[in-house]
Amino acid sequence: MSTDPLCLVFVPALVAVLTAAEAKKGTPLTEAEVCEIRDAATCIALPFSTALAMETERGYPDIVAEDCWSEWQRLRASVA
């Protein structure tokens, strides 16, 4: 049995999904929209080491789901 804990990973990355949604909308997303998108997004359970390798390959960390609104506010200026 593996000691590598599972973690949830958004596929595609939540930051990419939010960026696309905001571009499609043409105006900043509201907190309710961000949370709704997060709640409807696809995520998978992966061993932590695999998730870390995916993040490294992607080149940027994803938004933490539990704090998605404040993280999106912090990141949206840099991805826009």
N, CA, C and O atoms as a Maestro MAE file, in Angstrom:
{
 s_m_m2io_version
 :::
 2.0.0
}

f_m_ct {
 s_m_title
 :::
 protein
 m_atom[320] {
  # First column is atom index #
  i_m_mmod_type
  r_m_x_coord
  r_m_y_coord
  r_m_z_coord
  i_m_residue_number
  s_m_chain_name
  s_m_pdb_residue_name
  s_m_pdb_atom_name
  i_m_atomic_number
  :::
  1 25 0.841 -1.180 0.000 1 A "MET " " N  " 7
  2 3 0.000 0.000 0.000 1 A "MET " " CA " 6
  3 2 0.890 1.248 0.000 1 A "MET " " C  " 6
  4 15 1.898 1.305 0.705 1 A "MET " " O  " 8
  5 25 0.503 2.240 -0.798 2 A "SER " " N  " 7
  6 3 1.287 3.456 -0.943 2 A "SER " " CA " 6
  7 2 1.054 4.409 0.229 2 A "SER " " C  " 6
  8 15 -0.043 4.481 0.782 2 A "SER " " O  " 8
  9 25 2.103 5.133 0.592 3 A "THR " " N  " 7
  10 3 1.969 6.152 1.637 3 A "THR " " CA " 6
  11 2 1.818 7.539 1.019 3 A "THR " " C  " 6
  12 15 1.792 8.542 1.732 3 A "THR " " O  " 8
  13 25 1.717 7.591 -0.307 4 A "ASP " " N  " 7
  14 3 1.541 8.848 -1.024 4 A "ASP " " CA " 6
  15 2 0.059 9.239 -0.935 4 A "ASP " " C  " 6
  16 15 -0.780 8.583 -1.553 4 A "ASP " " O  " 8
  17 25 -0.279 10.293 -0.180 5 A "PRO " " N  " 7
  18 3 -1.692 10.638 0.008 5 A "PRO " " CA " 6
  19 2 -2.327 11.151 -1.282 5 A "PRO " " C  " 6
  20 15 -1.649 11.697 -2.152 5 A "PRO " " O  " 8
  21 25 -3.636 10.963 -1.384 6 A "LEU " " N  " 7
  22 3 -4.370 11.472 -2.527 6 A "LEU " " CA " 6
  23 2 -4.709 12.944 -2.327 6 A "LEU " " C  " 6
  24 15 -4.912 13.402 -1.202 6 A "LEU " " O  " 8
  25 25 -4.766 13.667 -3.423 7 A "CYS " " N  " 7
  26 3 -5.232 15.050 -3.379 7 A "CYS " " CA " 6
  27 2 -6.091 15.294 -4.617 7 A "CYS " " C  " 6
  28 15 -5.956 14.603 -5.627 7 A "CYS " " O  " 8
  29 25 -6.973 16.282 -4.524 8 A "LEU " " N  " 7
  30 3 -7.851 16.609 -5.638 8 A "LEU " " CA " 6
  31 2 -7.178 17.619 -6.551 8 A "LEU " " C  " 6
  32 15 -6.605 18.607 -6.093 8 A "LEU " " O  " 8
  33 25 -7.255 17.356 -7.852 9 A "VAL " " N  " 7
  34 3 -6.626 18.195 -8.857 9 A "VAL " " CA " 6
  35 2 -7.675 18.549 -9.904 9 A "VAL " " C  " 6
  36 15 -8.347 17.668 -10.439 9 A "VAL " " O  " 8
  37 25 -7.816 19.852 -10.195 10 A "PHE " " N  " 7
  38 3 -8.735 20.281 -11.236 10 A "PHE " " CA " 6
  39 2 -8.120 20.020 -12.603 10 A "PHE " " C  " 6
  40 15 -6.946 20.308 -12.835 10 A "PHE " " O  " 8
  41 25 -8.927 19.471 -13.504 11 A "VAL " " N  " 7
  42 3 -8.474 19.167 -14.861 11 A "VAL " " CA " 6
  43 2 -9.530 19.681 -15.830 11 A "VAL " " C  " 6
  44 15 -10.614 19.103 -15.902 11 A "VAL " " O  " 8
  45 25 -9.253 20.745 -16.579 12 A "PRO " " N  " 7
  46 3 -8.028 21.532 -16.580 12 A "PRO " " CA " 6
  47 2 -7.894 22.350 -15.300 12 A "PRO " " C  " 6
  48 15 -8.818 22.404 -14.488 12 A "PRO " " O  " 8
  49 25 -6.753 22.975 -15.129 13 A "ALA " " N  " 7
  50 3 -6.488 23.769 -13.928 13 A "ALA " " CA " 6
  51 2 -7.597 24.810 -13.748 13 A "ALA " " C  " 6
  52 15 -8.059 25.413 -14.717 13 A "ALA " " O  " 8
  53 25 -8.011 25.008 -12.507 14 A "LEU " " N  " 7
  54 3 -9.090 25.952 -12.200 14 A "LEU " " CA " 6
  55 2 -8.751 27.360 -12.664 14 A "LEU " " C  " 6
  56 15 -9.631 28.080 -13.134 14 A "LEU " " O  " 8
  57 25 -7.504 27.762 -12.543 15 A "VAL " " N  " 7
  58 3 -7.112 29.103 -12.993 15 A "VAL " " CA " 6
  59 2 -7.346 29.239 -14.501 15 A "VAL " " C  " 6
  60 15 -7.733 30.314 -14.960 15 A "VAL " " O  " 8
  61 25 -7.126 28.191 -15.271 16 A "ALA " " N  " 7
  62 3 -7.365 28.234 -16.718 16 A "ALA " " CA " 6
  63 2 -8.861 28.307 -17.016 16 A "ALA " " C  " 6
  64 15 -9.279 29.030 -17.920 16 A "ALA " " O  " 8
  65 25 -9.654 27.576 -16.271 17 A "VAL " " N  " 7
  66 3 -11.106 27.587 -16.467 17 A "VAL " " CA " 6
  67 2 -11.673 28.971 -16.144 17 A "VAL " " C  " 6
  68 15 -12.503 29.497 -16.886 17 A "VAL " " O  " 8
  69 25 -11.223 29.553 -15.038 18 A "LEU " " N  " 7
  70 3 -11.699 30.885 -14.653 18 A "LEU " " CA " 6
  71 2 -11.246 31.945 -15.651 18 A "LEU " " C  " 6
  72 15 -12.010 32.857 -15.969 18 A "LEU " " O  " 8
  73 25 -10.030 31.841 -16.142 19 A "THR " " N  " 7
  74 3 -9.520 32.782 -17.132 19 A "THR " " CA " 6
  75 2 -10.372 32.735 -18.397 19 A "THR " " C  " 6
  76 15 -10.739 33.775 -18.943 19 A "THR " " O  " 8
  77 25 -10.683 31.533 -18.858 20 A "ALA " " N  " 7
  78 3 -11.510 31.379 -20.060 20 A "ALA " " CA " 6
  79 2 -12.924 31.908 -19.826 20 A "ALA " " C  " 6
  80 15 -13.494 32.553 -20.706 20 A "ALA " " O  " 8
  81 25 -13.490 31.646 -18.661 21 A "ALA " " N  " 7
  82 3 -14.841 32.120 -18.357 21 A "ALA " " CA " 6
  83 2 -14.896 33.639 -18.321 21 A "ALA " " C  " 6
  84 15 -15.846 34.241 -18.823 21 A "ALA " " O  " 8
  85 25 -13.891 34.254 -17.735 22 A "GLU " " N  " 7
  86 3 -13.869 35.709 -17.657 22 A "GLU " " CA " 6
  87 2 -13.671 36.324 -19.050 22 A "GLU " " C  " 6
  88 15 -14.276 37.348 -19.367 22 A "GLU " " O  " 8
  89 25 -12.840 35.709 -19.864 23 A "ALA " " N  " 7
  90 3 -12.631 36.208 -21.231 23 A "ALA " " CA " 6
  91 2 -13.922 36.093 -22.034 23 A "ALA " " C  " 6
  92 15 -14.258 36.995 -22.801 23 A "ALA " " O  " 8
  93 25 -14.637 35.007 -21.866 24 A "LYS " " N  " 7
  94 3 -15.907 34.804 -22.574 24 A "LYS " " CA " 6
  95 2 -16.951 35.814 -22.112 24 A "LYS " " C  " 6
  96 15 -17.699 36.351 -22.929 24 A "LYS " " O  " 8
  97 25 -17.007 36.074 -20.819 25 A "LYS " " N  " 7
  98 3 -17.967 37.020 -20.262 25 A "LYS " " CA " 6
  99 2 -17.630 38.455 -20.660 25 A "LYS " " C  " 6
  100 15 -18.530 39.257 -20.911 25 A "LYS " " O  " 8
  101 25 -16.354 38.778 -20.718 26 A "GLY " " N  " 7
  102 3 -15.923 40.112 -21.100 26 A "GLY " " CA " 6
  103 2 -15.864 41.106 -19.958 26 A "GLY " " C  " 6
  104 15 -15.492 42.260 -20.168 26 A "GLY " " O  " 8
  105 25 -16.217 40.693 -18.772 27 A "THR " " N  " 7
  106 3 -16.134 41.511 -17.562 27 A "THR " " CA " 6
  107 2 -15.666 40.616 -16.418 27 A "THR " " C  " 6
  108 15 -15.737 39.392 -16.524 27 A "THR " " O  " 8
  109 25 -15.190 41.213 -15.326 28 A "PRO " " N  " 7
  110 3 -14.734 40.389 -14.204 28 A "PRO " " CA " 6
  111 2 -15.836 39.480 -13.658 28 A "PRO " " C  " 6
  112 15 -17.004 39.860 -13.587 28 A "PRO " " O  " 8
  113 25 -15.436 38.287 -13.282 29 A "LEU " " N  " 7
  114 3 -16.359 37.347 -12.658 29 A "LEU " " CA " 6
  115 2 -16.702 37.820 -11.250 29 A "LEU " " C  " 6
  116 15 -15.877 38.437 -10.577 29 A "LEU " " O  " 8
  117 25 -17.911 37.530 -10.815 30 A "THR " " N  " 7
  118 3 -18.312 37.827 -9.443 30 A "THR " " CA " 6
  119 2 -17.876 36.675 -8.545 30 A "THR " " C  " 6
  120 15 -17.503 35.604 -9.024 30 A "THR " " O  " 8
  121 25 -17.926 36.908 -7.252 31 A "GLU " " N  " 7
  122 3 -17.590 35.836 -6.308 31 A "GLU " " CA " 6
  123 2 -18.509 34.641 -6.504 31 A "GLU " " C  " 6
  124 15 -18.056 33.497 -6.477 31 A "GLU " " O  " 8
  125 25 -19.798 34.897 -6.700 32 A "ALA " " N  " 7
  126 3 -20.760 33.805 -6.901 32 A "ALA " " CA " 6
  127 2 -20.424 33.010 -8.161 32 A "ALA " " C  " 6
  128 15 -20.522 31.783 -8.164 32 A "ALA " " O  " 8
  129 25 -20.028 33.703 -9.232 33 A "GLU " " N  " 7
  130 3 -19.668 33.014 -10.479 33 A "GLU " " CA " 6
  131 2 -18.414 32.163 -10.302 33 A "GLU " " C  " 6
  132 15 -18.350 31.032 -10.785 33 A "GLU " " O  " 8
  133 25 -17.429 32.705 -9.616 34 A "VAL " " N  " 7
  134 3 -16.188 31.954 -9.372 34 A "VAL " " CA " 6
  135 2 -16.495 30.676 -8.584 34 A "VAL " " C  " 6
  136 15 -16.006 29.600 -8.926 34 A "VAL " " O  " 8
  137 25 -17.300 30.799 -7.537 35 A "CYS " " N  " 7
  138 3 -17.632 29.629 -6.721 35 A "CYS " " CA " 6
  139 2 -18.475 28.619 -7.501 35 A "CYS " " C  " 6
  140 15 -18.309 27.409 -7.342 35 A "CYS " " O  " 8
  141 25 -19.376 29.119 -8.340 36 A "GLU " " N  " 7
  142 3 -20.200 28.228 -9.159 36 A "GLU " " CA " 6
  143 2 -19.342 27.462 -10.166 36 A "GLU " " C  " 6
  144 15 -19.535 26.263 -10.367 36 A "GLU " " O  " 8
  145 25 -18.403 28.153 -10.790 37 A "ILE " " N  " 7
  146 3 -17.489 27.504 -11.735 37 A "ILE " " CA " 6
  147 2 -16.644 26.461 -11.015 37 A "ILE " " C  " 6
  148 15 -16.466 25.350 -11.513 37 A "ILE " " O  " 8
  149 25 -16.129 26.815 -9.852 38 A "ARG " " N  " 7
  150 3 -15.327 25.862 -9.057 38 A "ARG " " CA " 6
  151 2 -16.144 24.625 -8.728 38 A "ARG " " C  " 6
  152 15 -15.664 23.500 -8.867 38 A "ARG " " O  " 8
  153 25 -17.383 24.835 -8.289 39 A "ASP " " N  " 7
  154 3 -18.221 23.710 -7.876 39 A "ASP " " CA " 6
  155 2 -18.596 22.791 -9.030 39 A "ASP " " C  " 6
  156 15 -18.859 21.607 -8.821 39 A "ASP " " O  " 8
  157 25 -18.622 23.331 -10.255 40 A "ALA " " N  " 7
  158 3 -18.989 22.534 -11.420 40 A "ALA " " CA " 6
  159 2 -17.775 21.987 -12.169 40 A "ALA " " C  " 6
  160 15 -17.931 21.190 -13.094 40 A "ALA " " O  " 8
  161 25 -16.579 22.399 -11.787 41 A "ALA " " N  " 7
  162 3 -15.364 21.992 -12.490 41 A "ALA " " CA " 6
  163 2 -15.028 20.529 -12.227 41 A "ALA " " C  " 6
  164 15 -15.373 19.969 -11.187 41 A "ALA " " O  " 8
  165 25 -14.358 19.936 -13.182 42 A "THR " " N  " 7
  166 3 -13.931 18.543 -13.069 42 A "THR " " CA " 6
  167 2 -12.644 18.462 -12.258 42 A "THR " " C  " 6
  168 15 -11.686 19.194 -12.507 42 A "THR " " O  " 8
  169 25 -12.640 17.567 -11.295 43 A "CYS " " N  " 7
  170 3 -11.402 17.309 -10.568 43 A "CYS " " CA " 6
  171 2 -11.249 15.807 -10.380 43 A "CYS " " C  " 6
  172 15 -12.224 15.056 -10.372 43 A "CYS " " O  " 8
  173 25 -10.013 15.401 -10.231 44 A "ILE " " N  " 7
  174 3 -9.689 13.991 -10.067 44 A "ILE " " CA " 6
  175 2 -8.799 13.825 -8.842 44 A "ILE " " C  " 6
  176 15 -8.099 14.754 -8.439 44 A "ILE " " O  " 8
  177 25 -8.833 12.652 -8.265 45 A "ALA " " N  " 7
  178 3 -7.972 12.327 -7.123 45 A "ALA " " CA " 6
  179 2 -6.700 11.662 -7.652 45 A "ALA " " C  " 6
  180 15 -6.747 10.658 -8.363 45 A "ALA " " O  " 8
  181 25 -5.577 12.248 -7.286 46 A "LEU " " N  " 7
  182 3 -4.276 11.723 -7.709 46 A "LEU " " CA " 6
  183 2 -3.348 11.621 -6.503 46 A "LEU " " C  " 6
  184 15 -3.511 12.353 -5.526 46 A "LEU " " O  " 8
  185 25 -2.379 10.716 -6.572 47 A "PRO " " N  " 7
  186 3 -1.352 10.718 -5.538 47 A "PRO " " CA " 6
  187 2 -0.656 12.084 -5.530 47 A "PRO " " C  " 6
  188 15 -0.452 12.691 -6.582 47 A "PRO " " O  " 8
  189 25 -0.301 12.553 -4.349 48 A "PHE " " N  " 7
  190 3 0.322 13.870 -4.207 48 A "PHE " " CA " 6
  191 2 1.532 14.030 -5.116 48 A "PHE " " C  " 6
  192 15 1.712 15.086 -5.723 48 A "PHE " " O  " 8
  193 25 2.360 13.001 -5.217 49 A "SER " " N  " 7
  194 3 3.574 13.104 -6.042 49 A "SER " " CA " 6
  195 2 3.221 13.304 -7.515 49 A "SER " " C  " 6
  196 15 3.917 14.040 -8.214 49 A "SER " " O  " 8
  197 25 2.169 12.674 -7.992 50 A "THR " " N  " 7
  198 3 1.725 12.844 -9.377 50 A "THR " " CA " 6
  199 2 1.178 14.247 -9.598 50 A "THR " " C  " 6
  200 15 1.468 14.881 -10.612 50 A "THR " " O  " 8
  201 25 0.382 14.732 -8.638 51 A "ALA " " N  " 7
  202 3 -0.172 16.086 -8.732 51 A "ALA " " CA " 6
  203 2 0.942 17.125 -8.744 51 A "ALA " " C  " 6
  204 15 0.878 18.090 -9.505 51 A "ALA " " O  " 8
  205 25 1.942 16.942 -7.927 52 A "LEU " " N  " 7
  206 3 3.077 17.858 -7.881 52 A "LEU " " CA " 6
  207 2 3.840 17.841 -9.209 52 A "LEU " " C  " 6
  208 15 4.259 18.891 -9.696 52 A "LEU " " O  " 8
  209 25 4.022 16.660 -9.792 53 A "ALA " " N  " 7
  210 3 4.703 16.544 -11.080 53 A "ALA " " CA " 6
  211 2 3.896 17.242 -12.180 53 A "ALA " " C  " 6
  212 15 4.475 17.886 -13.054 53 A "ALA " " O  " 8
  213 25 2.569 17.122 -12.144 54 A "MET " " N  " 7
  214 3 1.718 17.801 -13.123 54 A "MET " " CA " 6
  215 2 1.846 19.315 -12.992 54 A "MET " " C  " 6
  216 15 1.939 20.026 -13.992 54 A "MET " " O  " 8
  217 25 1.850 19.798 -11.759 55 A "GLU " " N  " 7
  218 3 1.980 21.235 -11.518 55 A "GLU " " CA " 6
  219 2 3.332 21.749 -12.015 55 A "GLU " " C  " 6
  220 15 3.411 22.819 -12.618 55 A "GLU " " O  " 8
  221 25 4.363 21.004 -11.765 56 A "THR " " N  " 7
  222 3 5.701 21.386 -12.216 56 A "THR " " CA " 6
  223 2 5.746 21.442 -13.741 56 A "THR " " C  " 6
  224 15 6.307 22.376 -14.315 56 A "THR " " O  " 8
  225 25 5.160 20.451 -14.390 57 A "GLU " " N  " 7
  226 3 5.146 20.416 -15.854 57 A "GLU " " CA " 6
  227 2 4.315 21.569 -16.426 57 A "GLU " " C  " 6
  228 15 4.677 22.160 -17.443 57 A "GLU " " O  " 8
  229 25 3.198 21.880 -15.761 58 A "ARG " " N  " 7
  230 3 2.326 22.977 -16.198 58 A "ARG " " CA " 6
  231 2 3.039 24.320 -16.062 58 A "ARG " " C  " 6
  232 15 2.826 25.218 -16.876 58 A "ARG " " O  " 8
  233 25 3.874 24.464 -15.050 59 A "GLY " " N  " 7
  234 3 4.654 25.683 -14.881 59 A "GLY " " CA " 6
  235 2 4.060 26.710 -13.938 59 A "GLY " " C  " 6
  236 15 4.644 27.778 -13.753 59 A "GLY " " O  " 8
  237 25 2.932 26.425 -13.346 60 A "TYR " " N  " 7
  238 3 2.320 27.349 -12.379 60 A "TYR " " CA " 6
  239 2 1.395 26.561 -11.448 60 A "TYR " " C  " 6
  240 15 0.842 25.533 -11.839 60 A "TYR " " O  " 8
  241 25 1.231 27.050 -10.215 61 A "PRO " " N  " 7
  242 3 0.322 26.384 -9.288 61 A "PRO " " CA " 6
  243 2 -1.121 26.745 -9.608 61 A "PRO " " C  " 6
  244 15 -1.395 27.806 -10.167 61 A "PRO " " O  " 8
  245 25 -2.031 25.865 -9.254 62 A "ASP " " N  " 7
  246 3 -3.453 26.142 -9.445 62 A "ASP " " CA " 6
  247 2 -4.003 26.857 -8.223 62 A "ASP " " C  " 6
  248 15 -3.336 26.960 -7.194 62 A "ASP " " O  " 8
  249 25 -5.208 27.340 -8.347 63 A "ILE " " N  " 7
  250 3 -5.912 28.001 -7.251 63 A "ILE " " CA " 6
  251 2 -6.344 26.953 -6.226 63 A "ILE " " C  " 6
  252 15 -6.783 25.863 -6.595 63 A "ILE " " O  " 8
  253 25 -6.222 27.277 -4.962 64 A "VAL " " N  " 7
  254 3 -6.702 26.401 -3.898 64 A "VAL " " CA " 6
  255 2 -8.223 26.549 -3.828 64 A "VAL " " C  " 6
  256 15 -8.734 27.650 -3.623 64 A "VAL " " O  " 8
  257 25 -8.930 25.459 -3.996 65 A "ALA " " N  " 7
  258 3 -10.391 25.490 -4.104 65 A "ALA " " CA " 6
  259 2 -11.067 26.129 -2.898 65 A "ALA " " C  " 6
  260 15 -12.049 26.855 -3.058 65 A "ALA " " O  " 8
  261 25 -10.566 25.877 -1.709 66 A "GLU " " N  " 7
  262 3 -11.198 26.393 -0.493 66 A "GLU " " CA " 6
  263 2 -11.094 27.914 -0.372 66 A "GLU " " C  " 6
  264 15 -11.856 28.530 0.373 66 A "GLU " " O  " 8
  265 25 -10.168 28.511 -1.093 67 A "ASP " " N  " 7
  266 3 -9.963 29.955 -1.029 67 A "ASP " " CA " 6
  267 2 -9.968 30.547 -2.437 67 A "ASP " " C  " 6
  268 15 -9.208 31.467 -2.744 67 A "ASP " " O  " 8
  269 25 -10.844 29.998 -3.290 68 A "CYS " " N  " 7
  270 3 -10.771 30.334 -4.711 68 A "CYS " " CA " 6
  271 2 -11.037 31.802 -5.003 68 A "CYS " " C  " 6
  272 15 -10.410 32.360 -5.904 68 A "CYS " " O  " 8
  273 25 -11.942 32.449 -4.276 69 A "TRP " " N  " 7
  274 3 -12.253 33.841 -4.579 69 A "TRP " " CA " 6
  275 2 -11.047 34.747 -4.337 69 A "TRP " " C  " 6
  276 15 -10.657 35.506 -5.224 69 A "TRP " " O  " 8
  277 25 -10.460 34.674 -3.156 70 A "SER " " N  " 7
  278 3 -9.338 35.566 -2.869 70 A "SER " " CA " 6
  279 2 -8.119 35.208 -3.716 70 A "SER " " C  " 6
  280 15 -7.368 36.100 -4.111 70 A "SER " " O  " 8
  281 25 -7.910 33.934 -3.999 71 A "GLU " " N  " 7
  282 3 -6.789 33.546 -4.861 71 A "GLU " " CA " 6
  283 2 -7.022 34.022 -6.292 71 A "GLU " " C  " 6
  284 15 -6.081 34.456 -6.957 71 A "GLU " " O  " 8
  285 25 -8.259 33.947 -6.771 72 A "TRP " " N  " 7
  286 3 -8.568 34.425 -8.114 72 A "TRP " " CA " 6
  287 2 -8.329 35.931 -8.198 72 A "TRP " " C  " 6
  288 15 -7.792 36.416 -9.194 72 A "TRP " " O  " 8
  289 25 -8.719 36.668 -7.171 73 A "GLN " " N  " 7
  290 3 -8.490 38.110 -7.164 73 A "GLN " " CA " 6
  291 2 -7.000 38.424 -7.234 73 A "GLN " " C  " 6
  292 15 -6.587 39.373 -7.902 73 A "GLN " " O  " 8
  293 25 -6.214 37.638 -6.555 74 A "ARG " " N  " 7
  294 3 -4.770 37.850 -6.536 74 A "ARG " " CA " 6
  295 2 -4.131 37.480 -7.880 74 A "ARG " " C  " 6
  296 15 -3.207 38.155 -8.333 74 A "ARG " " O  " 8
  297 25 -4.618 36.416 -8.514 75 A "LEU " " N  " 7
  298 3 -3.986 35.901 -9.719 75 A "LEU " " CA " 6
  299 2 -4.521 36.483 -11.018 75 A "LEU " " C  " 6
  300 15 -3.808 36.505 -12.021 75 A "LEU " " O  " 8
  301 25 -5.762 36.955 -11.019 76 A "ARG " " N  " 7
  302 3 -6.398 37.334 -12.292 76 A "ARG " " CA " 6
  303 2 -5.660 38.439 -13.020 76 A "ARG " " C  " 6
  304 15 -5.637 38.452 -14.251 76 A "ARG " " O  " 8
  305 25 -5.066 39.351 -12.303 77 A "ALA " " N  " 7
  306 3 -4.326 40.428 -12.963 77 A "ALA " " CA " 6
  307 2 -3.097 39.886 -13.690 77 A "ALA " " C  " 6
  308 15 -2.715 40.409 -14.738 77 A "ALA " " O  " 8
  309 25 -2.486 38.858 -13.149 78 A "SER " " N  " 7
  310 3 -1.275 38.327 -13.765 78 A "SER " " CA " 6
  311 2 -1.563 37.379 -14.929 78 A "SER " " C  " 6
  312 15 -0.681 37.143 -15.754 78 A "SER " " O  " 8
  313 25 -2.771 36.833 -15.014 79 A "VAL " " N  " 7
  314 3 -3.093 35.913 -16.116 79 A "VAL " " CA " 6
  315 2 -3.905 36.593 -17.205 79 A "VAL " " C  " 6
  316 15 -4.086 36.029 -18.283 79 A "VAL " " O  " 8
  317 25 -4.395 37.795 -16.940 80 A "ALA " " N  " 7
  318 3 -5.217 38.502 -17.931 80 A "ALA " " CA " 6
  319 2 -4.370 39.070 -19.049 80 A "ALA " " C  " 6
  320 15 -4.900 39.695 -19.967 80 A "ALA " " O  " 8
  :::
 }
 m_bond[319] {
  # First column is bond index #
  i_m_from
  i_m_to
  i_m_order
  :::
  1 1 2 1
  2 2 3 1
  3 3 4 2
  4 3 5 1
  5 5 6 1
  6 6 7 1
  7 7 8 2
  8 7 9 1
  9 9 10 1
  10 10 11 1
  11 11 12 2
  12 11 13 1
  13 13 14 1
  14 14 15 1
  15 15 16 2
  16 15 17 1
  17 17 18 1
  18 18 19 1
  19 19 20 2
  20 19 21 1
  21 21 22 1
  22 22 23 1
  23 23 24 2
  24 23 25 1
  25 25 26 1
  26 26 27 1
  27 27 28 2
  28 27 29 1
  29 29 30 1
  30 30 31 1
  31 31 32 2
  32 31 33 1
  33 33 34 1
  34 34 35 1
  35 35 36 2
  36 35 37 1
  37 37 38 1
  38 38 39 1
  39 39 40 2
  40 39 41 1
  41 41 42 1
  42 42 43 1
  43 43 44 2
  44 43 45 1
  45 45 46 1
  46 46 47 1
  47 47 48 2
  48 47 49 1
  49 49 50 1
  50 50 51 1
  51 51 52 2
  52 51 53 1
  53 53 54 1
  54 54 55 1
  55 55 56 2
  56 55 57 1
  57 57 58 1
  58 58 59 1
  59 59 60 2
  60 59 61 1
  61 61 62 1
  62 62 63 1
  63 63 64 2
  64 63 65 1
  65 65 66 1
  66 66 67 1
  67 67 68 2
  68 67 69 1
  69 69 70 1
  70 70 71 1
  71 71 72 2
  72 71 73 1
  73 73 74 1
  74 74 75 1
  75 75 76 2
  76 75 77 1
  77 77 78 1
  78 78 79 1
  79 79 80 2
  80 79 81 1
  81 81 82 1
  82 82 83 1
  83 83 84 2
  84 83 85 1
  85 85 86 1
  86 86 87 1
  87 87 88 2
  88 87 89 1
  89 89 90 1
  90 90 91 1
  91 91 92 2
  92 91 93 1
  93 93 94 1
  94 94 95 1
  95 95 96 2
  96 95 97 1
  97 97 98 1
  98 98 99 1
  99 99 100 2
  100 99 101 1
  101 101 102 1
  102 102 103 1
  103 103 104 2
  104 103 105 1
  105 105 106 1
  106 106 107 1
  107 107 108 2
  108 107 109 1
  109 109 110 1
  110 110 111 1
  111 111 112 2
  112 111 113 1
  113 113 114 1
  114 114 115 1
  115 115 116 2
  116 115 117 1
  117 117 118 1
  118 118 119 1
  119 119 120 2
  120 119 121 1
  121 121 122 1
  122 122 123 1
  123 123 124 2
  124 123 125 1
  125 125 126 1
  126 126 127 1
  127 127 128 2
  128 127 129 1
  129 129 130 1
  130 130 131 1
  131 131 132 2
  132 131 133 1
  133 133 134 1
  134 134 135 1
  135 135 136 2
  136 135 137 1
  137 137 138 1
  138 138 139 1
  139 139 140 2
  140 139 141 1
  141 141 142 1
  142 142 143 1
  143 143 144 2
  144 143 145 1
  145 145 146 1
  146 146 147 1
  147 147 148 2
  148 147 149 1
  149 149 150 1
  150 150 151 1
  151 151 152 2
  152 151 153 1
  153 153 154 1
  154 154 155 1
  155 155 156 2
  156 155 157 1
  157 157 158 1
  158 158 159 1
  159 159 160 2
  160 159 161 1
  161 161 162 1
  162 162 163 1
  163 163 164 2
  164 163 165 1
  165 165 166 1
  166 166 167 1
  167 167 168 2
  168 167 169 1
  169 169 170 1
  170 170 171 1
  171 171 172 2
  172 171 173 1
  173 173 174 1
  174 174 175 1
  175 175 176 2
  176 175 177 1
  177 177 178 1
  178 178 179 1
  179 179 180 2
  180 179 181 1
  181 181 182 1
  182 182 183 1
  183 183 184 2
  184 183 185 1
  185 185 186 1
  186 186 187 1
  187 187 188 2
  188 187 189 1
  189 189 190 1
  190 190 191 1
  191 191 192 2
  192 191 193 1
  193 193 194 1
  194 194 195 1
  195 195 196 2
  196 195 197 1
  197 197 198 1
  198 198 199 1
  199 199 200 2
  200 199 201 1
  201 201 202 1
  202 202 203 1
  203 203 204 2
  204 203 205 1
  205 205 206 1
  206 206 207 1
  207 207 208 2
  208 207 209 1
  209 209 210 1
  210 210 211 1
  211 211 212 2
  212 211 213 1
  213 213 214 1
  214 214 215 1
  215 215 216 2
  216 215 217 1
  217 217 218 1
  218 218 219 1
  219 219 220 2
  220 219 221 1
  221 221 222 1
  222 222 223 1
  223 223 224 2
  224 223 225 1
  225 225 226 1
  226 226 227 1
  227 227 228 2
  228 227 229 1
  229 229 230 1
  230 230 231 1
  231 231 232 2
  232 231 233 1
  233 233 234 1
  234 234 235 1
  235 235 236 2
  236 235 237 1
  237 237 238 1
  238 238 239 1
  239 239 240 2
  240 239 241 1
  241 241 242 1
  242 242 243 1
  243 243 244 2
  244 243 245 1
  245 245 246 1
  246 246 247 1
  247 247 248 2
  248 247 249 1
  249 249 250 1
  250 250 251 1
  251 251 252 2
  252 251 253 1
  253 253 254 1
  254 254 255 1
  255 255 256 2
  256 255 257 1
  257 257 258 1
  258 258 259 1
  259 259 260 2
  260 259 261 1
  261 261 262 1
  262 262 263 1
  263 263 264 2
  264 263 265 1
  265 265 266 1
  266 266 267 1
  267 267 268 2
  268 267 269 1
  269 269 270 1
  270 270 271 1
  271 271 272 2
  272 271 273 1
  273 273 274 1
  274 274 275 1
  275 275 276 2
  276 275 277 1
  277 277 278 1
  278 278 279 1
  279 279 280 2
  280 279 281 1
  281 281 282 1
  282 282 283 1
  283 283 284 2
  284 283 285 1
  285 285 286 1
  286 286 287 1
  287 287 288 2
  288 287 289 1
  289 289 290 1
  290 290 291 1
  291 291 292 2
  292 291 293 1
  293 293 294 1
  294 294 295 1
  295 295 296 2
  296 295 297 1
  297 297 298 1
  298 298 299 1
  299 299 300 2
  300 299 301 1
  301 301 302 1
  302 302 303 1
  303 303 304 2
  304 303 305 1
  305 305 306 1
  306 306 307 1
  307 307 308 2
  308 307 309 1
  309 309 310 1
  310 310 311 1
  311 311 312 2
  312 311 313 1
  313 313 314 1
  314 314 315 1
  315 315 316 2
  316 315 317 1
  317 317 318 1
  318 318 319 1
  319 319 320 2
  :::
 }
}
